[in-house]
Amino acid sequence: SSVRAIVALNLHNYGSGRNPWGSPKRQYLEKKGFVEAHVDDGLLEIFGLKHGWHASFVMVELISAKHIAQAAAIRLEVRSGEWKNTYMQMDVEPWKQPMSKEYSTFVEIKRVPFQSLMVNGL
């Protein structure tokens, strides 16, 4: 079962308030080595979307996404092959990441040791 998109979330909402991680039962979590997802647990929920139809069913909450892992930090190695670019998104901001044919591209996601605050009116 090939995954075509990988998503790492630190909160329940994704894509206009959807919960793609879902609410797995305790037995499933224990079997897979996961814990119940909480916004303040310091863990990222990493899941995959297999193809357009799978993503569509996840977004209308008929099924949950493919659970891959929970981690405090992740490091992805992306190999280009024939592709010149890969498409990424961070905090709803998309960008086109150039790829090298000779070298891998690494993406690291980790929690910063402090909370950022938005201040309005200063």
N, C-alpha and C positions, 0 to 999 in steps of 0.2 A: 504494500500500500504506500505509494509514493506521495510525499508531501511537496506541494508546489509553493507554499507560503508558510513562513515561520513567524509567529507573533509571540512577543514577550510582554506580559502585562504585570503591573504591580497594583492594579485595582480591578474591580469587577466589570467596569463599563468599557465597552469597545464598540465603535461604529454606531453612534447615536444611541448609546445606552444599553447595548446588548451585553449578555453575559455568556461569551463563547466557551468559557471553562465549564459552565454549568454548575450543577449542585450534585456532584457524585455522592453516592451512598458510602457510608463509613467502611463497609466491607470492601468495596472497590478501592478506596483510598489506601487501606491497609495492605491489600493484595499488591498494589502497584508501588507502595512505598511513599505515597503522597500524604500530605496533611491537609486539613480543611483550609481553604484559601481565605486570608484576611488581609485587608489593606495595610495594616500596621505590623505584619509578621516578618518583614524584611526579606520576603521571598518573591521571586518573579514566577509567574505561571507561564510556562512555555508550551505552546500548542501549535498544531499545524492544520492547515486547510489543504485538502487534497486536490480539488479542482473547482470549477465554477459552481456546479450543482451542489457540491458539498458545502461550499461557503454560503450559498443561498439558503440551504436548509439550516445551517448554523445561525445565520443572521435572523431568520424568522423563529428561531429557538425550537425547532422541531427535533434537532439533535445537538449534541455538543461537539466541539472540535476534537481533533486527535490529540490526546494528552501526551506530551513528550517528557516534560520534566518540571521540577520546581527547584530553584537554585537562588542563592544570594547574588551570584554573578554568572555571566556566561561569556564565552569567547567563541565566535563563529569564524570558521575559515571558509571563504567563498572562492571557488576555483572557476575561472572564466571559460576555458575551452574556446568555443567559437563566439561567445558573447563579448561585446565591447562594453556593455553597461549592465548593471543590475539596478533594480528599483527598490528604494528603501523609504521608510517613513519613521520619524521619531516625533512623538508628541504632536501628532496630526500634521506635521510638516514633511511633505514628500521631497525626495531628491533623487537624481540619477547619479549613481556611483560609477565612475569609470573603472573598468577592469583591465588588468594586464594579462597578456597571454602567457608571459613567462613566470609571473609571481602570483601568489595567492593574496587575496585581500582579507584582512582580519577586522572583525567588528567586536568590540568589547562593550558589554553593558554591565554596569555595577552601580550599586547604591552609593550616593555621596554621604559623608558622615554628618550632614546637617540638613535641616529642612529649609527650603527656600520659601519665601513669602512674597506675594504680590501686594504692593501697597498702592492704594488709589488716592489721588488728590495731593500728593506731595510735590 
